[in-house]
Each structure stands twice: as structure tokens, then as C-alpha cells.
């Protein structure tokens, strides 16, 4: 049975999620493609232990995370049951539904039928009576927003989720959803969106500004751009890298000479700050207080421990932020 380190809460690492009472760690652990059938179970356990010992109390999943879909939830369920059940109340476990999960017309998008059935399936795989956060995973152009938000409210009212969240929403749609959830007295507290030095979509589609104005938290994913914003590809493409072993989400064609030049310039700036490139990239997304937590993926416990050290860090100077924009945007 796992025994956690007594040091895990020994630093300023937790932030309030918008205007809610929920506190999240500055770094969260994602279970996207590292806890499925292609992974090694003992390594999965060690990653969970390393995260918890580093103060990372939030484990982020979705119904379709694997591979295969559902496997990440099943593997975490086993770890919780066999190793960490005593610490459930010290953990935030979140899951989502919204992408294709099972065959037929009821296993995708945002209908009430799909969302509530998926949540029941997720709880069974996790072996839990409730999750802390249940997200709708993406906007659905064909289902009334009132139906989707009503399903989230039902999930909370039934006790199967404590909070509601939205993922991959833009600002205007999130604002409409927030108004519906407020009327339903459902605690909607968090938005999960892609955000990085290289991808600033939430600054352009209104999500970031709207979340701040409404007092909702933001949690980001892909803030290391599948490993591009690390030292992983500074000197070529390693044989065991995601590009070589998978290639679905990061292709060799993404590492153009121009992109590699940007990565190397950012790495030099990080070194001047006394950080790794990954640590600086994680600090950048939360530089202004709008982002409460950043989800990291990992394949080894050592990566988790190193990224957890990104917090706390020295604030960026105006000159450093301008330098990052010049490198990436040419400004």
C-alpha cells in the first residue's frame, strides 16, 4: 500500500478556482495517452505517487482517454482501489464526456442521454460514487445548450459530481452556458482549454476575458505542445519520442526549421531565468492569474517531479514577456 510523503503540502502551490471555494494545484496530472492499454501499470502507479508526493492533487481524465477509450479511467480506478483509497478526500478527480465513445447515435456530442449515461459508465470504471468535476468536453452545434447544461446540472444534483465544467468552449458560448447554469443553481466553476506560448486561441475567441469577468477558473492543457516546449527536441527527434512511437498528435512536419529556431531561442531565455524550457512554458500560461492550473502529461515520474518545480518561480519581467512575443509572434 502506498504511503505518501509528508512534504506534499509544504509550499504555496494551491490556487482558488475563480470565485469558487475549490482550490486546485498549480500543476495537475493528465491521463490522456499515458494511462491506457499501451502503458505499463507499475509505471502508472509510480507516476500517480510522484504526482501526489509533489502536491499534485488533481487527476484529470475523460471517458475516451486511453488507448483504448475508457482504459485510463479503469487503470486509475484500480490504483485508487488498491493503493490510494485512503487519500480520496485529498484528491480532485475529474472526467469529461463529449467526444465519440461508443457506437450508435447516443455515444457522442452533448445530449442528455449521452452525458448522463457516460458519467455512469465513468463512475463504474473509476470505482467511485462521484467525481469532483464533470465536464462537457466540446461545444455541440446541434443540441440545444439548455439540454446540455441541464444534464450537467442533473449530474451535480444527483450527487454524481460536485462541480460542473466546460471544455473547448469559446467565450460567447461559455457566457450563455454560465447564465443557464446559474439559473439552474449549478456550481459551474472551471473551463478547460488548450493554451500555450504557441497557441493563444483563448485570447482570440473571448474565453480568457470572459472567464475572468465572470469569475470562472481556467485550467489549460497542451501547454507544453506535446513536448515541443521542452528540451526533448532541441537536438533532433529521439527514438522513444511521441513523434516516433505514435505520430497522431505531433508529427515530424511540425518541427520546421522556423519552429526549432523558436524553441531554441525560448530555451535560451528559460536558462537565463534559471529554469528549464518546460518550467518557463508552464509559468507563462499562468503569468497573469487567469489560469488556476495547468495539466501536464508525462511518461515518467521524473518528468512530473521536474515540472512541479515550476511553481513557485520569479514573475516575468516586461522585457521577458516582450522577448517571448518577439520570438514566437515576430513582434
N, C-alpha and C positions, 0 to 999 in steps of 0.2 A: 504494500500500500504506500502510495506517495506521501511524503512528509514535506510540506513547503518550508522554504527558508523564512526565518523570522525577519528578514530585511526587506520584504517585498513592499511594504508601505512606508519606507523610510525617507521619502523625498516628495517634493512638490510636483506631483505627476497627474493630478486629477482636476478636471475642469467641469463646470456646470454646463449642462446641455441646454443652451438657450436660456429661457426664463423658467425652466422646469426645476424640479428638485433632484433630477437624476444627474449623478456625477459619472463621467467617463474618463478612462485613462487617456493620456495624450496619444498613446500608441495602442492600437487594437490588432488582434491577430485574425487574419482572414483565412478561410478554409476553402478557397476557390478550387485550385487544381493541385493541391498538395496533400490532401487527406482522402483521396479516393482509392480505387482498386489498383492503381499503378504505384501507390506508395507502400512503404514498409511500416507496419503497425508500430513496432518498437520506436522507430524514429518519430512517428506521430506523437506518441506518448511523451518522448523527450522534448519535443517542441512545445507541447502544452505545459509541461512542467517548467521549462525555461521561461516561457511567457509569464506564467503565474508568479514565479520567483522574481521576475523583473518588474512586477507591479502591473502587468498587462492582465486586467480582469475581464476584458470584453472579448468574446469569441464570436466572430461574425460568419454566418452561414446563409445558404439559400437552399430551397428544395432541390434544385438541379445541380448543385455542386457535387463534383466527383473527381474524375470519372469513376463509375457511371453515375448518372443522376440519382441522388439520394445517398450515395456512399459516404459523403463527408458527414452527413448527419448521423448515419449509422455508426461510423467509426468514433465520432465524438461521443455518441451515446454510450458506447462500450467503455471509453476512457472515463467518462463521468461515473458510470456504474461501478467499474472495477477499481478505480484509482482515486477519484476526486469527489465522490458523493458527499463527503463531509464538508466540502467547501462550496456547495451550490449557492448558498446565500452570499458568498463573496464574489460571485461571478455574474456577469451580464451575458446571456446567451440570446443572440438574435437570429432570426431567419426571415426568408422572403418567399413570395410567390408572384409570378407574373410572366415568366418565360415558359416555353414548351417543356412539359414534364411527363405527360402520359398520352397515349393515342386517343383519338376521338375528339369531339368538339368541346369537351369540358376540362381539358388539361392545359390551358394556356390563357394568357391575357388577364382580364380583370373582372370576370363575372363573379357574382356572389357564390354561385355553385362551385367554381374553381377555387377561389381563395379559401373558403371555409373547409372544403374537402382537403385541400393541400395542407392547411395548418394541422388538421387532424393526423394526416399521414406523417408530417414532420415531427409532431409530438411523439408519435409511436416509435419512429426511428431514433429519436433522441432519448426516449425513455423518461420524458419529463411531463409533468402535468400542465406546465405553462412555459412560454418563452418570455423573456423580458421585453423584447421589441419584435413586433411583426410588421414587416414592410410590404407594401405593394411595389413590385420590382421595376415596373416601367409603365409609362402612360399608355392607356388603351384608347385608340381613337374611335372605337366602335361601341364601347359600353358606356352608358351614362355615368358621369363622375359620381353622381349621387348613389348609384348602386355599389360602386367600388368602395367608396368611403363608408357606406352603410355596412359593408362586410367587415371592414377594419374595426368599426365601432362595435359590431357584434362580437368580434374576436376578443376585444377587451372586456366587454360587458359579460361575456361568458366565463371570464377568468382564465382564458387560454393564452392571453397576452396581457402584459402590464401597460405597455405603451404602443402607440401606432407610429409608423414611419413611412416615408415615401422615398423612392429611389429612382434616379434618372428622370425626374420631372424638371420642367423649365419653370421660370419664375411665375408667369401668369397662371399656369395650370396649378401650381402649388398654392398660390394665393386663393384660388377658387376652392381647392380641396380643403385648405385650412379653415375657410369660412364654414364649409359643410360640417367638418369635424367639430368645430367649436359649437355649432348649433346642436350637434348630437352629444355634446359634453364628453367627447372622446379625447384623451390626452395624447394629441399628436405633438411630438417633441423633436423630431430629427429628420433630416434629409441626407440621403447617401448619394453622392455624385462623384464622377471622375474629376480629378483636378490635379494639375502638376505644373511645374515650370514650363513644360512643353505644351500642355493642354489647358487653356484658360476659358473653356466654354462657359462655365458657370458665371464668369464675369461678363459674358456677352449675351446670355439668354435670360438674365434677370434673376436667376436663382439666388446668387450670393447676396445681392442687395435686398431682395425680398425676404429672405430668411432672417437677415439681421434686423430689418424693420419690424418683422412680426415676432421677433424673439424666439425663433426656432434654431435648433442646433444644426450644424453641418458636419458630417463625417465623410472623409474622402477615401477613394480607392484609386489604384494605379498611380499613386503619387511618385513612384519610382519608375514608372513607364516600363513595366515588365523587365526591369533590371538595367535599362539604358542609363538611368540616373544613379548608377553605382559605378564601382571600379571594374565591373565584370567584363566590359567590352573595350576597355581602354587600349588593349594591345592585341586585338583580334577576337575571334569567336571561339571560346573553349568548347571542347568536345562534349562536355556534360551540360552545356548551357541549354536554356529553353529553346533557342533557335534550332539547335542541332537535334534535340530529343523530342520536340513537339512541333514547333513551327506554325501552329494555328493562330496564335495571338501576337507573336513577334517574329517577323520574317527578316531574313538577311537583307532584303532590299530596303528595310527601314534604316539600316546603318549606312547611310550615304556618306560620302566624304564630308559634306557640309555638316551633317548631324554629328559625326565623330569629332569634327573640329569644335563644335559647340560643347560636346561632352567633355573634351579635354580642357577647354577653357574654363568650364564650370568646376571641374576637378581642381584646377589650379587655384581658383577663388576659394573653394572649400578648404584647401590646405592652408591658405593664408588665414582662415578663420579658426584653424586648429581642429577641423572636422574632416570626416570622410564626405565624399560627394553624396552618399545616401543620407547621412545625417543632415547635411545642409538642405537637401531637397525636401526632407520631412519638415524641417523648421520653416522652410519657405511657405508651405501651404497654410501654416497656422500663424503666419507672421503678424496678422492684424487682429487676431482674436475671434474672427468669424468662424473658423474651423475649430471644433472642440476635440476631434480625434482624427487620426489618420490610420487607415487599415494597411498593414503590411502583409505580404505573403512571404513565405520562407520555405526552404528545403532542408535547413539545418538549424539546430538550436543556437549555434554561434551567431547566425545572422540576426536572430531575434534579440539576443543579448546586446549585440553591437548597435542595432537600430534603437533599442530602448534608451541607449545612452545619448540619443539626440536631444533628450529633454532632461534637465534644462540646458539652455545654451544662450550665448550672448545674443541680444537683439541685433537685427540687421541695421547697419547704418544706411542712410540715404544713398551714400556712394555705392555701397554693396548692392542695393536693390537696383540702382541705375545700371550698374555693371551687368547684372543678370539680364536685365531687359535688353541691353545692347548686344549681349552675346546671343540671345535667343530671338529677339524681335528685330534686331538691327537698329534700335532706336538710339 
